[in-house]
Amino acid sequence: MTDPLYPGINRTRSRVQFVLLGVLFFAPFVLAYSAFWLFPNWTPQGRVNYGQLITPALPVPKLALLDAAGQQVIEDPLRGKWTLVQRVTGDCDKACRRELVLTRQLHAALGVKRERVQRVVIADEGVDIAALKVRYGAEQPDLVWLRDAPAASPSAAAFFANAPANAVMLVDTLGNWLMIYPHAADAEAVKRDFKGMQKDINKLLRLSSIG
């Protein structure tokens, strides 16, 4: 059928073309919607952070801590800066030292931004933190050495009890436990952790104006 005003145009063909254009325009949206609801396994599972998120973030209480000289820590050492926390449950073995070296190298690689980040070791009650500092202090000059106070509460051992052995915990400037980085079991894992942790921390420092 032709349009009387425009004899050269076939009205039926024009409608078909219009419908086809509409199908082509809306098809991607329909397919995406259908895939999301009918095939949930097709949705991307990637994440932008390398560390394991603590969801929701956990506020760290004011812990009862002693310094390497055995003096009570008055100020809260886990606030004011981005903090990489490592618990030591006994003598610092090979796995413990590997994480110390990893975080030391990471801290150095931050360049001028490293002033916004600190590294803290918190040993369990009964661990000779003074001896550990004597043994490793020369190679870890920027490390803050602490331990749980005897029979005190709250303790780091209790608060971080669910973290894997030799893990590194990331605490923000307001004292919230945000992420956990499990122990790197071998050299390849250390390389991955270094790159992943560096990416996470650089992104957080870029996005945050606090600390």
C-alpha positions in Angstrom: 0.0 0.0 0.0 1.3 3.4 -0.9 0.8 6.7 0.9 -1.4 9.0 -1.3 0.7 12.0 -0.3 3.9 10.3 -1.2 3.2 7.8 -3.9 6.7 6.5 -4.1 6.7 5.2 -0.5 5.3 1.9 0.5 3.6 2.3 3.9 3.8 -1.4 4.9 7.5 -1.5 4.1 8.1 1.6 6.2 6.3 0.0 9.2 8.5 -3.1 8.9 11.6 -1.0 8.7 10.5 1.0 11.8 9.8 -2.2 13.8 13.2 -3.6 12.8 14.9 -0.5 13.9 13.1 -0.7 17.2 14.1 -4.4 17.7 17.7 -3.6 16.9 17.7 -0.7 19.5 16.0 -2.5 22.3 17.5 -6.0 21.8 20.7 -5.4 23.8 18.7 -4.2 26.8 16.3 -7.1 26.6 19.1 -9.6 26.3 21.0 -8.1 29.2 17.9 -8.0 31.4 17.1 -11.7 30.5 20.7 -12.8 31.2 20.8 -11.1 34.6 17.6 -12.7 35.8 17.5 -16.0 34.0 21.2 -16.8 34.0 22.7 -15.3 37.2 25.9 -17.4 36.8 26.7 -15.3 33.8 27.1 -12.1 35.8 30.8 -11.0 36.3 32.3 -12.1 39.6 35.4 -9.9 39.6 36.4 -7.5 42.3 38.4 -4.3 42.4 40.2 -5.0 45.6 43.0 -7.6 46.1 42.5 -8.1 49.9 39.6 -9.9 51.5 37.1 -7.3 52.6 35.7 -7.3 56.1 32.0 -6.8 55.5 30.9 -4.8 57.4 34.1 -3.2 58.5 34.8 -3.8 62.2 35.7 -0.9 64.5 38.8 -1.9 66.5 38.4 -1.1 70.2 41.0 0.7 72.2 43.3 -2.3 72.8 45.3 -2.8 76.1 48.8 -2.8 74.8 52.4 -2.5 76.0 55.4 -1.3 74.0 58.7 -3.1 73.6 59.9 -1.5 76.9 57.0 -2.9 78.8 55.2 0.4 79.2 51.5 0.8 78.8 50.5 2.5 75.5 48.3 5.5 76.2 47.5 6.7 72.8 45.6 4.5 70.4 48.2 3.3 67.9 45.7 2.1 65.4 44.2 5.5 64.6 45.4 8.5 62.7 47.2 6.6 59.9 46.5 3.7 57.6 47.9 0.7 59.5 49.2 -2.7 58.4 48.8 -4.9 61.5 50.6 -8.2 61.9 50.0 -10.5 64.9 52.8 -12.6 66.4 51.7 -15.5 68.4 55.1 -16.9 69.4 58.7 -16.8 68.1 58.7 -15.0 64.8 59.3 -17.9 62.4 60.0 -18.0 58.7 56.4 -17.2 57.7 56.3 -14.3 60.2 59.5 -12.9 58.8 58.3 -13.2 55.2 55.3 -11.0 56.0 57.6 -8.5 57.8 59.8 -8.2 54.8 56.8 -8.0 52.5 55.2 -5.1 54.3 58.6 -3.3 54.8 59.1 -3.4 51.0 55.5 -2.3 50.4 55.9 0.6 52.8 59.2 1.7 51.1 57.5 1.5 47.6 54.9 4.0 48.6 57.4 6.8 48.4 56.3 10.1 49.8 52.9 8.6 50.6 54.5 6.2 53.2 54.1 8.9 55.8 50.4 8.2 55.8 50.9 4.5 56.4 52.4 2.7 59.4 53.3 -0.9 60.2 52.4 -2.4 63.6 53.3 -5.8 65.1 51.2 -6.9 68.0 52.5 -9.9 69.9 50.4 -12.1 72.1 50.7 -11.9 75.9 53.8 -13.8 77.0 55.8 -13.2 73.8 59.1 -11.5 74.5 58.5 -8.5 72.2 61.7 -6.8 73.4 63.8 -9.8 72.3 62.1 -9.7 68.9 62.8 -6.1 68.5 66.5 -6.6 69.4 66.6 -9.5 66.8 64.8 -7.8 63.9 64.7 -4.1 64.8 67.7 -3.1 62.7 66.1 -4.5 59.5 62.7 -3.1 60.4 63.4 0.5 61.5 59.9 1.8 60.9 58.0 -1.0 62.6 56.0 -0.3 65.8 56.5 -3.2 68.3 53.6 -3.9 70.7 52.1 -6.7 72.7 48.9 -7.5 74.5 49.0 -6.4 78.2 48.8 -9.3 80.7 45.2 -10.4 81.3 43.9 -7.2 79.8 40.8 -6.7 77.8 40.2 -6.0 75.0 43.2 -7.8 73.6 44.4 -7.9 70.0 44.5 -11.7 70.3 40.7 -11.8 71.0 39.7 -9.2 68.5 41.8 -10.6 65.6 41.2 -14.2 66.6 39.4 -15.2 63.3 42.3 -14.0 61.1 44.5 -16.7 59.7 48.0 -17.1 61.2 50.6 -14.6 59.9 47.9 -12.6 58.1 48.3 -8.9 57.6 45.3 -6.8 58.5 44.5 -3.3 57.1 43.0 -0.8 59.5 41.9 2.6 58.3 42.7 6.0 59.9 39.5 5.9 62.0 40.4 2.5 63.4 38.1 0.3 61.3 39.4 -3.2 60.2 38.8 -3.1 56.5 40.8 -6.0 54.8 42.8 -9.0 55.5 45.7 -10.4 53.5 46.4 -14.1 54.2 49.9 -15.3 54.6 51.9 -15.6 51.3 53.0 -19.3 51.2 55.7 -19.0 48.6 57.8 -16.6 46.5 55.2 -16.3 43.8 52.5 -15.6 46.3 54.7 -12.9 47.8 55.0 -11.2 44.4 51.2 -11.3 43.9 50.6 -9.9 47.4 53.1 -7.1 46.9 51.4 -5.9 43.7 47.9 -6.5 45.0 48.5 -4.8 48.3 50.3 -1.9 46.7 47.4 -1.4 44.3 44.8 -1.5 47.2 46.7 1.0 49.4 47.5 3.4 46.6 43.8 3.5 45.7 42.7 4.1 49.3 45.3 6.8 49.8 44.2 8.5 46.5 40.5 8.4 47.5 40.9 9.3 51.2 41.9 12.8 52.4 42.1 11.5 56.1 45.4 10.4 57.5 
